[in-house]
Amino acid sequence: MSDKQIEYSVFCIENVAQKLGKTGSEMFRILNSSGLLHSYIIPSYEALHTQSKQYIVDEIISVLHFESYYEAKGIIK
């Protein structure tokens, strides 16, 4: 992982946490345990890092809700 991807990941974690009223540590645990940090956020660096902060935060929250919903329904693991 490059320094830019690390910086992008921290940016994502902290800004999503702020929008959801959580600490950075809490958000890291959620994104890491759900797999989204390594399966979505880091791989999406090239596609998303040039987008606006609002777009990136909303996109991550949408993916998080999608994953959580379908996990709860037993459709995905």
C-alpha positions in Angstrom: 0.0 0.0 0.0 1.4 3.4 -1.0 1.6 6.4 1.3 -1.1 8.1 -0.8 -3.4 5.1 -0.2 -2.8 5.2 3.5 -3.5 9.0 3.6 -6.7 8.4 1.5 -7.8 5.6 3.9 -7.3 7.8 6.9 -9.2 10.6 5.2 -12.1 8.2 4.4 -12.2 6.8 7.9 -12.1 10.1 9.7 -14.7 11.8 7.5 -17.1 8.9 7.5 -16.7 8.8 11.3 -17.5 12.5 11.6 -20.6 12.2 9.4 -21.9 9.2 11.4 -21.0 10.7 14.8 -18.4 8.1 15.6 -14.7 8.3 16.6 -12.0 7.4 14.1 -11.2 4.3 16.1 -14.8 3.1 16.0 -15.1 3.7 12.3 -11.8 1.9 11.6 -13.1 -1.1 13.5 -16.4 -1.1 11.6 -14.7 -0.7 8.2 -12.0 -3.2 9.0 -14.2 -5.9 10.5 -16.7 -5.6 7.6 -13.9 -6.0 5.1 -14.7 -2.7 3.4 -11.4 -1.1 4.2 -9.4 -3.7 2.2 -12.1 -4.8 -0.3 -13.5 -1.3 -1.2 -11.8 1.7 0.2 -8.2 0.9 -0.6 -8.9 -0.5 -4.0 -11.1 2.5 -4.9 -8.3 4.9 -4.4 -7.6 5.5 -8.1 -11.3 5.9 -8.9 -12.4 8.0 -6.0 -9.5 10.1 -4.7 -10.2 12.9 -7.1 -13.9 13.1 -6.2 -15.3 15.6 -3.6 -15.2 14.8 0.1 -19.0 14.6 0.2 -19.2 12.2 -2.7 -16.5 9.9 -1.2 -18.2 9.9 2.3 -21.6 9.3 0.8 -20.4 6.5 -1.4 -18.7 4.7 1.5 -21.8 5.0 3.7 -23.9 3.7 0.9 -21.7 0.6 0.4 -21.6 0.1 4.2 -25.4 0.2 4.4 -25.7 -2.1 1.4 -23.3 -4.6 2.9 -24.9 -4.5 6.3 -28.4 -4.9 4.9 -27.6 -7.9 2.8 -25.5 -9.5 5.5 -28.4 -9.2 7.9 -30.6 -10.9 5.4 -28.1 -13.7 5.0 -27.6 -13.0 1.3 -23.9 -12.2 1.6 -21.3 -12.9 4.2 
